[in-house]
Amino acid sequence: MSENAVPKSNKKFPWWGWVIIGVLAIGAIGALGGGGSDEASDTASVGEELATEPQESEPLIEEQVAPALECLAVADSLRLAIEDGVDDVASSNSLTRAVAVKAPTLENVWFVAAEIAGDGIEPGEVLGVWATNRGADDSEPGILLSVDGGAKAFSIFVSTEETNIDVSPTTTGVAEARACLQ
């Protein structure tokens, strides 16, 4: 990979990023306070499997896994929302393909896997997985969070490790989403 492929963060943090952080903070406060709202209980149920230990860096491309879950098409609005976050790291970066898988053990969570292209990035070299609370075919992307090393390194979205949401690179559905791209 050439030095052009190294993520750069010389852009200002986008306004919509603050909105996402605000929504996550409100959900975390509701879950911690036991406010009794449906939103707080949804956040708490998703956050029950959260790993408390920091994850070691995982490879950007993992071993191939046969998809055991249904590979879903991704709505253009969701793909474009992720691509905007990838483009904010390096303007030459984009998504070439994107697919989604519904998380089988988590309510209202979908994993979107995408291939990232850009200057100095070979085809198939970098895959990223993001989690969202909207369906793959929903016209609004909802909350987007980086799940794996590719998503963290090549997009601006907050990592699931920085939230109370129980999603990690080993959560069932992440490897299956990546396998849908194989």
C-alpha positions in Angstrom: 0.0 0.0 0.0 1.5 3.4 -0.9 1.7 6.3 1.5 -1.4 7.8 -0.2 -3.5 5.0 1.3 -2.6 6.0 4.8 -5.7 7.6 6.5 -5.4 11.3 6.9 -7.5 13.3 9.3 -6.8 16.9 8.3 -10.5 17.6 7.9 -12.9 19.1 10.5 -15.1 16.7 12.3 -18.5 16.8 10.4 -21.6 18.2 12.1 -23.5 14.9 11.6 -20.7 13.2 13.6 -21.6 15.3 16.6 -25.3 14.2 16.1 -24.3 10.6 16.2 -22.2 11.1 19.3 -25.1 12.9 20.9 -27.5 10.1 20.1 -25.0 7.5 21.5 -24.5 9.6 24.7 -28.3 9.9 25.3 -28.7 6.2 24.8 -25.8 5.5 27.2 -27.3 7.8 29.8 -30.7 6.2 29.5 -29.2 2.7 29.8 -27.1 3.6 32.8 -29.9 5.5 34.5 -32.5 2.8 33.9 -34.9 5.5 32.6 -37.4 2.9 31.6 -37.8 4.2 28.0 -37.9 1.7 25.1 -34.8 3.3 23.7 -32.8 2.7 26.9 -34.0 -0.9 27.1 -33.0 -1.5 23.4 -29.6 0.0 24.1 -29.1 -2.2 27.2 -30.1 -5.4 25.4 -27.7 -4.7 22.6 -24.9 -3.8 25.1 -25.1 -7.0 27.2 -22.3 -8.8 25.3 -19.8 -5.9 25.2 -16.3 -7.0 25.7 -14.7 -5.0 28.5 -11.1 -5.8 27.5 -9.6 -3.7 24.6 -9.4 -5.7 21.4 -6.0 -6.4 19.8 -5.6 -5.0 16.3 -7.2 -7.4 13.9 -6.0 -7.8 10.3 -7.7 -5.7 7.6 -8.5 -8.8 5.7 -9.5 -11.9 7.6 -9.7 -15.6 6.6 -12.5 -16.4 4.2 -15.7 -17.7 5.9 -18.6 -19.3 4.1 -21.7 -17.0 4.6 -24.2 -18.8 6.9 -26.5 -15.8 6.9 -28.4 -14.2 4.1 -26.4 -11.6 2.2 -28.6 -8.5 1.6 -28.4 -5.7 -0.9 -27.5 -2.3 0.7 -29.7 0.7 -0.1 -27.9 3.5 -2.0 -28.5 5.9 0.9 -26.8 3.6 3.4 -23.9 2.9 1.0 -23.5 6.6 0.3 -23.5 7.5 4.0 -20.7 5.0 4.6 -18.8 6.2 1.5 -19.0 9.8 2.8 -17.3 8.7 6.0 -14.6 6.8 4.0 -14.1 9.9 1.7 -13.6 12.1 4.8 -10.5 10.1 5.6 -8.9 10.4 2.2 -10.8 12.0 -0.7 -9.5 9.4 -3.2 -11.2 6.6 -1.1 -14.5 5.1 -2.1 -16.6 1.9 -1.8 -16.6 -0.5 -4.7 -19.0 -3.1 -3.2 -21.3 -3.3 -0.2 -23.4 -6.0 1.3 -25.3 -6.5 4.6 -26.2 -9.2 7.1 -28.8 -9.0 9.8 -27.1 -9.7 13.2 -28.8 -13.0 14.3 -28.4 -12.4 18.0 -28.9 -8.7 18.2 -32.1 -6.8 17.8 -32.1 -3.9 15.3 -28.5 -4.4 14.2 -27.2 -5.0 10.7 -23.6 -5.4 9.6 -22.5 -3.7 6.4 -19.3 -5.0 4.8 -17.7 -3.0 2.0 -14.6 -3.1 -0.1 -12.6 0.2 0.1 -10.8 1.5 -3.0 -8.4 4.4 -3.3 -4.9 5.5 -4.3 -2.4 2.8 -3.5 -5.1 0.3 -2.3 -5.2 -2.9 -4.4 -8.6 -4.4 -5.3 -9.8 -6.5 -2.4 -7.0 -5.4 -0.1 -9.2 -3.5 2.4 -12.6 -4.5 3.7 -14.5 -2.7 6.4 -17.5 -3.7 8.5 -19.9 -1.2 10.0 -22.9 -1.7 12.3 -26.1 0.2 11.8 -29.5 0.2 13.6 -31.4 0.5 10.3 -32.2 -2.3 7.8 -30.0 -2.8 4.8 -32.8 -1.6 2.5 -33.9 1.3 4.7 -33.8 4.7 3.1 -32.2 6.3 6.1 -28.8 5.0 7.4 -29.4 5.6 11.1 -26.4 5.2 13.4 -23.2 4.0 11.8 -20.3 2.6 13.9 -17.0 1.1 12.8 -16.7 -2.6 13.8 -13.4 -3.9 12.5 -9.9 -2.6 11.6 -10.7 -1.7 8.0 -13.7 0.4 9.1 -11.8 2.1 11.9 -8.7 2.9 9.8 -10.5 4.1 6.7 -13.6 5.8 8.0 -14.6 8.5 10.5 -17.3 6.5 12.3 -16.9 5.9 16.0 -15.7 2.4 16.9 -18.1 0.1 18.7 -15.4 -0.3 21.3 -16.0 3.4 22.3 -19.8 2.7 23.0 -21.9 0.6 25.2 -23.2 -1.3 22.2 -22.3 -4.9 22.3 -20.6 -5.4 19.0 -17.1 -6.5 18.2 -15.2 -8.0 15.3 -16.1 -11.5 16.7 -19.8 -10.9 17.0 -21.9 -13.4 14.9 -22.7 -11.7 11.6 -19.5 -9.7 11.2 -17.5 -12.5 9.5 -20.5 -13.6 7.6 -20.9 -10.0 6.2 -17.3 -10.1 5.1 -17.8 -13.5 3.5 -20.6 -12.1 1.4 -18.0 -10.0 -0.4 -15.8 -13.1 -1.2 
